[in-house]
Amino acid sequence: MSFVNEILAQVKAKNPAEPEFHQAVQEVMESLAVVIERHPEFRKAKIIERIVEPERVIMFRVPWMDDSGEIHVNRGFRIEMNSAIGPYKGGLRFHPSVTLGILKFLAFEQVFKNALTTLPMGGGKGGSDFNPKGKSDNEIMHFCQSFMTELYRHIGPNTDVPAGDIGVGGREIGYLYGQYKRIRNESTGVLTGKGINWGGSLIRPEATGFGVVYFAREMLKTRNTDFNGKIVAVSGFGNVAWGAVQKVNECGGKVVTLSGPDGYIYDPDGVRGEKVDYMLELRATNNDMVEPYAQKYNVEFFPGKKPWEVKVDVALPCATQNEIEAADAAMLVENGCTCVCEGANMPTTIEGYHTFVESGILYAPGKASNAGGVATSGLEMSQNSMRLPWPREEVDHRLHEIMRSIHRICVDAAETYGTPGNYVNGANIAGFLKVAQAMMDQGLV
């Protein structure tokens, strides 16, 4: 049995019933075989065995009372995965699908994503199986306050700095921050994604989507082309998709799809102008449906389907994990898609990404291409530390430079380790090397 297979077997044995975590580890391990061969010191120091094991797993109950006086109990989590290069950094997700395995996969991905940003941030992730859909503001506030009453003791501006994720937007961050401030009696940059008037950063809501398009634009440059005139499929309709649509329009492309759990819409005229603003209205309803877009703008709606059957030049999956399966990937390639750039975390299955890589199209994994969100969170941390807000243009410029740097790092690592043009290998190898070397420097921790 190869070393990589040994590690995968150990991970599956120690973490049963966590398929998403197994998948995330497998994707990285497949890229690292050549690295381990060239760096036997990593194997001797058990870097791989240490890096797949969280430094700390925190799990706690979250009791809260609804508007009718009934008490509910949810489960809260924080996975502090790796702090070799800085404080733990990663979002909080409030969604009924949240499990320990989901958060471990997200935290594992976050370690390498944060390393690629070049900013001093470790990796973590957290959240709860609480469902904010259909809850009143008062109920969400009560839940957030109960959640933070336990979490506060485990986080801090130099220890662990959570952000938002699915189900945790500006409202939730505000309630969480207010409770932290009340308990600790201090105003610090302990959360990112804060409101602009109390420590937040401009363009943070749009940043992940902006970064995806900046990264895709660098990829397209390697084939001597750009977004001008390109037809683009986007999945999702939340902040990531919203930012991506805005930036694609700025770059001269045309987005023709959006999607939700109910299906997808096809808008041949493009999602632009007031339609982009309507995406925010849809999101604010908490109904997670895109059919109202089809009704409002008289376009086609395909219930229960995903947008990957549409003939496009570029695909930007911005919804959730494993939304592109092997058949979807094959359909995109067959229909002439030349670039797939991930905006969500691990939206492509193992079989799907193998299809993309083997076809020779441009394909970037989320740990590289969607790093713009956490990068801008890092910029928010910097602004908080200096007590200085930066103008929109400054933040956008720094984000653009970070995404260009990530692209260059991935390309260089892929070439150095014998797989030129393979962004999966480039991202995994570059992120791993930075974290692994930091762990070596710091000894047995």
C-alpha positions in Angstrom: 0.0 0.0 0.0 1.4 3.4 -1.0 2.0 6.1 1.6 -0.9 8.2 0.3 -3.3 5.2 0.5 -2.1 4.5 4.0 -3.0 8.1 5.1 -6.4 7.8 3.5 -7.1 4.5 5.2 -6.1 6.0 8.6 -8.3 9.1 8.0 -11.3 6.9 7.1 -10.8 4.6 10.1 -10.4 7.5 12.6 -13.2 9.6 11.1 -16.0 7.3 10.1 -19.2 8.6 8.4 -17.5 11.8 7.3 -17.4 11.4 3.5 -16.8 15.1 2.7 -13.7 15.2 5.0 -12.5 12.0 3.4 -13.0 13.5 -0.1 -11.1 16.7 0.8 -8.2 14.8 2.2 -8.1 12.5 -0.8 -8.0 15.4 -3.2 -5.0 16.9 -1.4 -3.2 13.6 -0.9 -3.4 12.8 -4.6 -1.4 15.9 -5.3 1.2 15.4 -2.6 2.7 12.0 -3.6 5.5 13.7 -5.5 6.1 16.2 -2.8 6.6 13.5 -0.1 9.1 11.8 -2.4 11.2 14.9 -2.7 10.9 15.9 0.9 11.4 12.8 3.1 11.8 15.1 6.1 8.1 15.7 6.0 7.3 12.0 6.3 9.8 11.5 9.1 8.2 14.4 11.0 4.7 13.0 10.4 3.6 16.3 8.9 0.8 14.6 6.9 -0.5 12.7 9.9 -0.5 16.0 12.0 -2.0 18.2 9.3 -5.1 15.9 8.8 -5.8 16.0 12.6 -7.4 19.1 14.0 -5.5 20.9 16.7 -8.7 21.3 18.6 -12.4 20.3 18.1 -14.9 22.2 20.1 -18.5 21.0 20.3 -21.2 22.4 22.6 -25.0 22.7 23.0 -26.8 25.9 22.1 -30.2 26.3 23.9 -32.4 29.2 22.8 -36.1 30.2 23.1 -38.4 31.0 20.2 -41.0 33.7 20.1 -43.7 31.4 21.5 -41.6 30.6 24.5 -40.6 27.1 23.4 -37.0 26.0 24.1 -34.9 24.5 21.4 -31.4 22.9 21.6 -29.0 23.0 18.7 -25.4 21.8 18.5 -22.5 24.2 18.0 -19.0 23.5 16.6 -15.6 25.2 16.1 -12.9 23.2 14.4 -9.5 24.8 15.0 -7.6 22.9 12.4 -4.1 24.5 12.1 -2.5 27.6 13.4 1.1 27.2 12.0 1.0 30.4 10.1 -1.4 32.5 12.1 -4.6 32.7 14.1 -7.4 30.3 13.1 -9.5 31.9 10.4 -12.7 30.6 8.8 -16.4 31.1 8.7 -19.4 30.1 10.8 -22.1 28.2 8.9 -25.7 28.0 10.3 -27.6 25.4 8.3 -29.4 22.1 9.1 -26.8 20.2 7.0 -24.0 21.1 9.4 -22.2 18.1 10.9 -18.8 17.5 12.3 -17.6 16.0 9.1 -18.8 18.9 6.9 -17.0 21.4 9.2 -13.8 19.3 9.2 -13.7 19.2 5.4 -14.2 23.0 5.3 -11.6 23.6 8.0 -9.1 21.4 6.2 -9.7 23.2 2.9 -9.4 26.5 4.8 -5.8 25.7 6.0 -4.5 25.6 2.4 -6.7 28.4 1.1 -5.5 30.8 3.8 -1.9 29.8 3.2 -2.3 30.7 -0.5 -3.4 34.2 0.3 0.1 34.9 1.7 -1.5 36.5 4.7 -0.7 35.2 8.2 -3.8 33.2 8.9 -4.3 29.6 10.0 -7.4 27.5 9.2 -10.6 26.9 11.1 -14.4 26.5 10.6 -17.5 26.4 12.7 -21.2 26.7 12.9 -24.4 25.0 14.0 -27.2 22.8 12.6 -29.5 25.8 13.4 -31.7 26.8 10.5 -32.2 30.6 10.2 -34.8 30.1 7.5 -38.2 31.2 8.7 -36.9 32.5 12.0 -37.7 36.0 13.3 -35.0 38.6 13.9 -35.6 38.1 17.6 -35.2 34.4 17.4 -32.0 34.7 15.4 -30.7 37.2 17.9 -31.4 34.8 20.8 -29.7 31.9 19.1 -26.6 34.0 18.2 -26.3 35.3 21.8 -26.5 31.7 23.1 -24.0 30.5 20.6 -21.5 33.2 21.4 -21.9 32.7 25.2 -20.0 29.5 24.7 -17.8 30.3 21.7 -16.4 33.5 23.2 -14.0 31.7 25.5 -12.3 29.9 22.5 -11.8 32.9 20.1 -9.9 36.2 20.1 -8.2 38.6 17.6 -4.9 36.8 18.0 -6.3 33.3 18.6 -9.3 32.5 16.3 -11.2 35.0 14.1 -14.4 33.6 12.7 -16.3 35.1 9.8 -19.7 34.5 8.1 -20.6 31.6 5.8 -23.9 30.1 4.7 -26.7 31.3 6.9 -24.4 33.8 8.7 -24.5 37.3 7.1 -24.2 40.8 8.4 -27.2 40.5 10.8 -25.9 37.4 12.4 -22.3 38.7 12.7 -23.8 41.8 14.4 -25.6 39.8 17.0 -22.6 37.6 17.6 -20.2 40.5 17.9 -22.6 42.4 20.3 -22.7 39.4 22.6 -18.9 39.0 22.5 -18.4 42.6 23.3 -20.9 42.4 26.2 -19.1 39.4 27.7 -15.5 40.5 27.2 -16.0 44.2 27.7 -13.7 45.0 24.7 -14.0 46.1 21.1 -11.6 44.0 19.0 -11.5 42.6 15.5 -12.6 39.2 16.7 -15.1 38.7 13.9 -14.9 39.7 10.2 -17.8 40.5 8.0 -18.8 43.3 10.4 -20.9 46.3 9.4 -19.1 49.1 7.7 -20.0 51.6 10.4 -18.5 49.4 13.2 -15.2 47.9 11.8 -16.2 46.2 8.6 -14.4 46.4 5.3 -15.8 47.7 2.1 -16.5 45.1 -0.6 -16.3 42.2 1.9 -19.7 40.8 0.8 -18.7 40.8 -2.8 -15.1 39.8 -2.3 -15.3 36.0 -2.9 -17.2 36.5 -6.1 -14.8 39.3 -7.2 -11.9 37.1 -6.4 -13.2 34.2 -8.4 -13.5 36.3 -11.5 -10.1 37.9 -11.0 -8.6 34.4 -10.8 -10.5 33.1 -13.8 -9.3 36.2 -15.8 -5.7 35.2 -15.0 -6.5 31.6 -16.2 -8.0 32.9 -19.4 -4.9 35.0 -20.0 -2.8 31.8 -20.2 -4.9 30.9 -23.3 -4.6 34.5 -24.7 -8.3 35.4 -24.1 -10.5 37.2 -21.5 -14.1 37.5 -20.4 -15.1 39.9 -23.2 -18.0 38.3 -25.1 -17.9 35.1 -23.0 -21.2 33.3 -22.0 -21.0 32.4 -18.3 -23.0 29.9 -16.1 -23.2 30.8 -12.4 -24.8 28.6 -9.7 -26.2 30.0 -6.5 -27.6 33.4 -5.9 -26.0 34.4 -2.6 -23.1 36.8 -1.9 -20.5 34.8 -3.9 -22.7 34.6 -7.0 -23.8 38.2 -6.6 -20.1 39.4 -6.5 -19.2 37.1 -9.4 -22.1 38.4 -11.6 -21.1 42.0 -11.0 -17.5 41.4 -11.9 -18.2 39.3 -15.0 -20.4 42.2 -16.2 -17.6 44.6 -15.6 -15.2 42.4 -17.5 -17.5 42.2 -20.6 -19.0 38.7 -20.0 -22.6 37.7 -19.8 -24.1 35.6 -17.0 -27.0 33.5 -18.2 -27.8 31.3 -15.2 -28.5 31.4 -11.5 -29.6 28.5 -9.3 -31.1 27.5 -6.0 -32.3 24.4 -4.3 -35.4 24.6 -6.4 -33.7 24.6 -9.8 -32.1 27.1 -12.1 -33.1 30.0 -14.3 -31.8 30.7 -17.9 -31.7 34.3 -18.9 -30.3 34.7 -22.4 -30.2 38.5 -22.1 -27.9 38.3 -19.2 -28.2 39.0 -15.4 -27.3 42.7 -15.4 -28.6 46.0 -14.2 -31.6 45.8 -11.8 -31.5 42.0 -12.1 -28.2 42.0 -10.1 -29.9 44.1 -7.4 -32.9 41.7 -7.4 -30.5 38.9 -6.4 -30.1 40.6 -3.0 -33.8 40.9 -2.6 -34.2 37.2 -3.3 -31.5 36.4 -0.7 -33.1 38.7 1.9 -36.4 36.6 1.7 -34.5 33.6 3.2 -36.7 31.4 0.9 -33.7 29.9 -1.0 -35.6 29.9 -4.4 -34.8 31.4 -7.8 -38.1 30.7 -9.4 -39.3 34.2 -8.5 -36.6 35.6 -10.7 -38.0 33.7 -13.7 -41.5 34.9 -12.9 -40.4 38.6 -12.5 -38.3 38.7 -15.7 -40.2 36.2 -17.8 -37.3 33.8 -18.4 -37.2 30.0 -18.3 -37.0 28.1 -15.0 -35.9 24.5 -14.8 -37.1 23.0 -11.5 -34.9 20.5 -9.8 -32.1 20.8 -12.3 -28.6 22.3 -12.2 -27.3 24.8 -14.8 -24.4 22.7 -16.1 -26.4 21.5 -19.1 -26.4 25.0 -20.6 -23.9 25.7 -23.4 -21.4 28.2 -22.0 -17.8 29.3 -22.3 -17.1 29.7 -18.5 -18.7 28.0 -15.5 -18.5 29.5 -12.0 -20.0 27.1 -9.4 -20.9 29.4 -6.5 -23.4 27.3 -4.5 -22.3 24.4 -2.3 -20.2 21.3 -2.1 -20.4 18.5 -4.7 -22.8 20.3 -7.0 -20.8 19.2 -10.1 -20.8 15.5 -10.4 -19.1 13.4 -13.1 -22.0 13.6 -15.5 -22.2 17.4 -15.1 -18.5 17.8 -15.7 -18.7 15.6 -18.8 -21.6 17.7 -20.1 -19.8 21.0 -19.6 -16.7 19.7 -21.5 -18.9 18.2 -24.3 -20.7 21.5 -24.7 -17.5 23.4 -25.2 -16.9 25.0 -21.8 -13.2 26.1 -21.6 -12.9 27.3 -18.0 -14.3 26.1 -14.7 -13.4 28.3 -11.7 -14.9 27.3 -8.3 -16.5 29.9 -6.1 -17.9 27.5 -3.6 -16.0 25.1 -1.3 -15.3 21.8 -3.1 -18.3 22.1 -5.5 -16.9 19.4 -7.8 -16.7 15.7 -6.9 -13.4 13.7 -7.2 -14.7 12.1 -10.4 -15.8 15.5 -11.7 -12.5 17.2 -11.2 -10.7 14.2 -12.8 -12.9 14.7 -15.9 -11.9 18.4 -16.0 -8.2 17.8 -15.6 -8.1 14.9 -18.1 -10.0 17.0 -20.7 -7.3 19.7 -20.6 -9.8 22.6 -19.9 -8.9 25.3 -17.4 -10.0 24.2 -14.0 -9.3 25.9 -10.6 -10.2 24.4 -7.2 -12.0 26.6 -4.7 -9.1 26.6 -2.2 -7.3 28.8 -4.8 -10.0 30.6 -6.7 -12.5 31.4 -3.9 -9.8 32.7 -1.5 -10.8 36.3 -2.2 -13.3 36.2 0.7 -10.9 35.2 3.4 -8.3 37.4 1.9 -10.5 40.4 2.3 -11.3 39.2 5.8 -7.6 39.3 6.4 -7.6 42.9 5.1 -10.4 43.7 7.5 -8.3 42.4 10.3 -5.5 44.6 9.2 -7.8 47.7 9.1 -9.1 46.8 12.6 -5.5 46.5 14.0 -4.6 49.9 12.6 -7.9 51.5 13.4 -7.9 52.8 9.8 -10.6 52.1 7.2 -9.5 51.8 3.6 -11.5 53.2 0.6 -13.2 50.7 -1.7 -10.6 51.2 -4.4 -7.8 50.3 -2.0 -9.5 47.1 -0.8 -10.3 46.1 -4.4 -6.8 46.8 -5.6 -5.3 44.7 -2.8 -7.8 41.9 -3.4 -6.9 41.9 -7.1 -3.2 41.7 -6.4 -3.7 38.8 -3.9 -5.7 36.8 -6.5 -3.0 37.4 -9.1 -0.4 36.3 -6.6 -2.4 33.1 -5.8 -2.6 32.3 -9.5 1.1 32.8 -10.0 1.9 30.6 -7.0 -0.3 27.8 -8.2 1.2 27.9 -11.7 4.7 27.9 -10.4 4.1 25.0 -8.0 2.5 22.9 -10.7 5.4 23.5 -13.1 8.0 22.8 -10.4 6.5 19.5 -9.5 6.0 18.3 -13.0 2.3 19.0 -13.8 2.3 22.3 -15.7 -1.2 23.8 -16.0 -2.7 21.6 -13.3 -4.2 24.1 -10.9 -5.4 21.4 -8.5 -1.9 20.2 -7.9 -0.5 23.7 -7.9 -2.9 24.9 -5.2 -2.5 21.8 -3.0 1.2 21.7 -3.3 1.8 25.4 -2.7 -0.5 25.6 0.2 0.8 22.4 1.8 4.5 23.5 1.5 3.9 26.8 3.3 2.1 25.1 6.2 4.4 22.1 6.3 7.5 24.3 6.5 6.0 26.4 9.2 5.2 23.3 11.2 8.8 22.0 10.7 10.2 25.4 11.9 8.0 25.3 15.1 8.9 21.8 16.2 6.5 19.2 17.5 3.4 21.2 18.1 
